[in-house]
Amino acid sequence: MIWIGNVSKRYAKTGPLAVDGLQLTVPKGEIFGFLGPNGAGKTTTIKMITGILKPDEGDIEVDGVSISRNPIEAKKRIGYVPDGADPFSRLTGMEYLTFMADVYRVSRDERNKRIPELAERFEMQDVLGDLISSYSRGMKQKISVIAALIHSPPVWILDEPMVGLDPKSSSILKDEMRRYSENGKTVFFSTHVLEVAERLCDRLAVLKEGRLVAEGKLEELRQGTGGQMNDEQTLENLFLELT
C-alpha cells in the first residue's frame, strides 16, 4: 500500500509548486497508473515516494511505514525502476544483481532461486555474464526490473517502464505487473503510453501542474469529466479533456 498525505514540493523558494497538496491512497493488489503531461509532477512524486526527495509538506507511507520518519525500513519495502534506468556499466549483469541482493539482504538460498527465475522470465539468462556496458537500452531496462524484484518487495514502483522495450519485452513486463498485483502486492507506475494504462490499470490518477485532477477506475473517470457518459470513450480522450 502507498499513502500520500497532503504532500507538496517546490524546487525553489519563489518557484511554483511541482507537487501541490497531493492526497492519494493506493491499496494492495492493484495496478495503479499515474498519468499527466510533461512537467505535471509525476517523477517528483515518485522520487518522494522512494525517498530520493523530501516533501516540503505532508508525509508518505509505504506498506504502513513513514518514508520521512523511518526511511530505511520504508525503502526496504520498495522495488524501484527509474525512468532511463542506467545500471553500473562496469559490472556484469550477475554482479549487479548480486550487489542488489546484498543491499536488500536477500539470503543466498533465496537469491539462488529468484535470479535464475527472473532472468529466464525476462529472457536475460544468457547475458548475465556480460558487462552491462554491452547491453542495449532494452536489456538495461530489463536488468533494472529484475534488480527491483530481487527482494520481492510489497510495493513495485516503475517510472515510464516501457521506454526502450521491444513489443515482446513490453508484453512480458505487463504480464509480470499483473501477476505481481494478483499476488496481493502494489504496482504503481507512470506512463505516457495511454493505451497500455487503459488496458492494464485497475485505477488511474491524472496530475496537472502538480495537482490531482482525477482519480479512480476508468468508468469513474468517464463519469467525472462532465460530458455525456460514453463507455467507448478512450483514456486518451479523457486525458486530453482533463489536462
C-alpha positions as CSV (number, residue, x, y, z in Angstrom):
1,M,0.0,0.0,0.0
2,I,1.1,3.6,-0.7
3,W,-0.4,6.5,1.3
4,I,0.4,10.1,0.2
5,G,-0.9,12.6,2.8
6,N,-1.2,16.2,1.6
7,V,2.2,16.3,0.1
8,S,3.7,19.4,-1.5
9,K,7.1,20.1,-3.1
10,R,8.8,23.0,-4.8
11,Y,12.4,23.2,-6.1
12,A,12.9,27.0,-5.5
13,K,11.7,29.2,-2.7
14,T,10.0,31.5,-5.1
15,G,9.2,29.0,-7.8
16,P,5.9,27.2,-8.4
17,L,4.9,24.1,-6.6
18,A,6.0,21.0,-8.5
19,V,3.5,18.9,-6.4
20,D,0.7,20.7,-4.7
21,G,-1.2,19.1,-1.8
22,L,-1.3,15.6,-3.3
23,Q,-3.6,13.2,-1.4
24,L,-3.7,9.7,-2.7
25,T,-4.1,6.1,-1.4
26,V,-3.0,3.0,-3.5
27,P,-4.1,-0.3,-1.9
28,K,-2.6,-3.7,-2.1
29,G,-3.4,-6.0,-5.0
30,E,-3.7,-3.2,-7.5
31,I,-2.0,-1.8,-10.6
32,F,-2.2,2.0,-10.3
33,G,-1.5,4.2,-13.3
34,F,0.0,7.7,-12.6
35,L,-0.6,9.9,-15.6
36,G,0.0,13.5,-16.6
37,P,1.7,15.7,-19.2
38,N,5.4,16.5,-19.1
39,G,6.1,18.7,-16.1
40,A,3.0,17.6,-14.2
41,G,4.9,16.4,-11.2
42,K,4.8,12.6,-11.7
43,T,8.5,11.9,-11.4
44,T,8.8,14.3,-8.5
45,T,6.1,12.4,-6.7
46,I,7.8,9.1,-7.4
47,K,11.1,10.4,-6.1
48,M,9.3,11.5,-2.9
49,I,7.7,8.1,-2.5
50,T,11.0,6.3,-2.9
51,G,12.8,8.7,-0.6
52,I,15.1,10.4,-3.2
53,L,13.4,13.7,-2.5
54,K,11.9,15.0,0.8
55,P,8.5,16.6,0.7
56,D,8.2,20.2,1.9
57,E,4.9,19.4,3.5
58,G,2.9,16.2,4.3
59,D,4.0,12.6,4.7
60,I,4.2,9.4,2.7
61,E,3.8,5.8,4.0
62,V,4.9,2.7,2.1
63,D,3.4,-0.5,3.4
64,G,2.5,1.3,6.6
65,V,6.0,2.8,7.2
66,S,6.6,6.5,7.0
67,I,9.3,7.4,4.4
68,S,10.2,10.6,6.4
69,R,10.3,9.0,9.9
70,N,11.7,5.6,9.1
71,P,13.3,5.9,5.6
72,I,15.4,2.8,5.6
73,E,12.5,0.5,6.6
74,A,10.3,2.1,4.0
75,K,12.8,1.7,1.3
76,K,13.2,-2.0,2.1
77,R,9.6,-2.4,1.0
78,I,10.1,-0.8,-2.4
79,G,11.3,-2.1,-5.7
80,Y,12.1,0.9,-7.9
81,V,12.7,1.1,-11.7
82,P,13.6,4.7,-12.6
83,D,13.0,6.5,-15.9
84,G,16.0,5.9,-18.1
85,A,17.5,3.2,-15.8
86,D,21.3,3.1,-16.2
87,P,22.8,0.4,-14.0
88,F,26.5,0.2,-13.2
89,S,28.1,-0.3,-16.7
90,R,31.4,-1.8,-15.4
91,L,29.6,-4.7,-13.7
92,T,28.3,-7.8,-15.4
93,G,24.6,-8.5,-15.1
94,M,25.1,-11.1,-12.4
95,E,27.5,-8.9,-10.4
96,Y,24.9,-6.2,-10.4
97,L,22.1,-8.5,-9.3
98,T,24.3,-10.0,-6.6
99,F,25.1,-6.4,-5.4
100,M,21.4,-5.6,-5.2
101,A,20.7,-8.8,-3.4
102,D,23.4,-7.8,-0.9
103,V,21.9,-4.3,-0.4
104,Y,18.5,-5.8,0.4
105,R,20.0,-8.7,2.4
106,V,18.4,-11.4,0.4
107,S,19.5,-14.8,1.6
108,R,21.8,-16.9,-0.5
109,D,19.1,-19.6,-1.0
110,E,16.5,-17.0,-2.0
111,R,18.7,-15.2,-4.5
112,N,19.9,-18.5,-6.0
113,K,16.2,-19.2,-6.6
114,R,15.0,-15.8,-7.7
115,I,17.8,-14.6,-10.0
116,P,17.6,-17.6,-12.5
117,E,13.8,-17.5,-12.3
118,L,13.5,-13.8,-13.1
119,A,16.3,-13.9,-15.7
120,E,14.5,-16.7,-17.6
121,R,11.2,-14.8,-17.3
122,F,12.7,-11.7,-18.9
123,E,14.9,-13.7,-21.3
124,M,18.2,-12.5,-19.8
125,Q,19.7,-15.8,-18.6
126,D,22.2,-15.9,-21.5
127,V,23.7,-12.5,-20.9
128,L,24.1,-12.3,-17.2
129,G,27.8,-12.9,-17.6
130,D,28.2,-10.0,-20.0
131,L,29.2,-6.4,-19.0
132,I,26.2,-4.1,-18.6
133,S,28.1,-1.6,-20.9
134,S,27.4,-4.1,-23.7
135,Y,23.7,-4.2,-23.1
136,S,21.1,-2.5,-25.3
137,R,18.8,0.1,-23.8
138,G,16.1,-2.5,-23.5
139,M,18.4,-5.0,-21.8
140,K,19.4,-2.4,-19.3
141,Q,15.8,-1.8,-18.6
142,K,15.2,-5.5,-18.0
143,I,18.1,-6.0,-15.7
144,S,16.8,-3.0,-13.7
145,V,13.4,-4.6,-13.5
146,I,15.0,-7.9,-12.2
147,A,17.1,-6.0,-9.7
148,A,13.9,-4.2,-8.4
149,L,12.1,-7.5,-7.8
150,I,15.0,-9.5,-6.3
151,H,13.8,-8.9,-2.8
152,S,10.1,-9.5,-3.6
153,P,9.0,-6.1,-2.3
154,P,5.4,-5.4,-1.4
155,V,5.5,-2.2,-3.5
156,W,6.8,-2.0,-7.0
157,I,7.3,1.4,-8.5
158,L,8.1,2.0,-12.2
159,D,8.6,5.3,-13.9
160,E,8.0,5.0,-17.7
161,P,8.9,1.3,-17.7
162,M,8.0,0.6,-21.3
163,V,10.6,3.0,-22.8
164,G,13.3,1.1,-24.7
165,L,11.5,-2.2,-24.6
166,D,10.5,-4.1,-27.8
167,P,6.9,-5.4,-28.1
168,K,7.7,-8.8,-26.7
169,S,9.6,-7.4,-23.7
170,S,6.8,-5.0,-23.0
171,S,4.3,-7.9,-23.1
172,I,6.5,-9.8,-20.6
173,L,6.7,-6.8,-18.3
174,K,2.9,-6.3,-18.4
175,D,2.3,-9.9,-17.6
176,E,4.7,-9.6,-14.6
177,M,2.9,-6.5,-13.4
178,R,-0.4,-8.3,-13.5
179,R,1.0,-11.4,-11.8
180,Y,2.5,-9.2,-9.1
181,S,-0.7,-7.4,-8.3
182,E,-2.6,-10.7,-8.3
183,N,-0.3,-11.9,-5.5
184,G,-1.6,-9.1,-3.3
185,K,1.2,-6.5,-3.9
186,T,1.0,-2.9,-5.1
187,V,2.2,-1.8,-8.6
188,F,2.5,1.9,-9.1
189,F,3.7,3.2,-12.5
190,S,3.8,6.3,-14.6
191,T,3.5,6.2,-18.3
192,H,2.7,8.3,-21.4
193,V,1.5,5.2,-23.3
194,L,-2.2,5.6,-22.6
195,E,-3.3,2.5,-24.4
196,V,-1.2,0.4,-22.0
197,A,-2.6,2.2,-19.0
198,E,-6.2,1.8,-20.3
199,R,-5.8,-2.0,-20.7
200,L,-3.6,-2.7,-17.7
201,C,-4.6,-0.5,-14.7
202,D,-7.2,-1.2,-12.1
203,R,-7.3,2.5,-11.2
204,L,-5.7,5.7,-12.5
205,A,-4.8,9.2,-11.4
206,V,-4.2,12.2,-13.6
207,L,-1.9,15.0,-12.5
208,K,-1.8,18.5,-13.9
209,E,0.6,21.3,-12.8
210,G,1.2,19.3,-9.6
211,R,-2.4,18.9,-8.7
212,L,-4.6,15.8,-8.8
213,V,-7.4,16.4,-11.3
214,A,-8.9,13.0,-11.5
215,E,-8.6,9.6,-9.7
216,G,-10.5,6.3,-9.9
217,K,-11.4,3.5,-12.3
218,L,-11.7,4.3,-16.0
219,E,-15.5,4.1,-15.7
220,E,-15.4,6.6,-12.9
221,L,-13.2,9.0,-14.9
222,R,-15.6,8.8,-17.8
223,Q,-18.5,9.9,-15.5
224,G,-16.4,12.6,-13.9
225,T,-15.5,14.6,-17.0
226,G,-18.9,16.3,-17.1
227,G,-19.6,15.1,-20.6
228,Q,-22.2,12.6,-21.8
229,M,-21.4,9.1,-20.5
230,N,-19.8,7.0,-23.2
231,D,-18.5,3.6,-22.5
232,E,-16.4,3.7,-25.7
233,Q,-14.6,6.9,-24.7
234,T,-10.9,6.2,-24.7
235,L,-8.5,7.1,-22.0
236,E,-6.7,9.3,-24.5
237,N,-9.8,11.4,-25.0
238,L,-10.4,11.7,-21.3
239,F,-6.8,12.6,-20.7
240,L,-6.9,15.4,-23.2
241,E,-10.1,16.7,-21.6
242,L,-8.7,16.6,-18.1
243,T,-5.3,18.2,-19.0
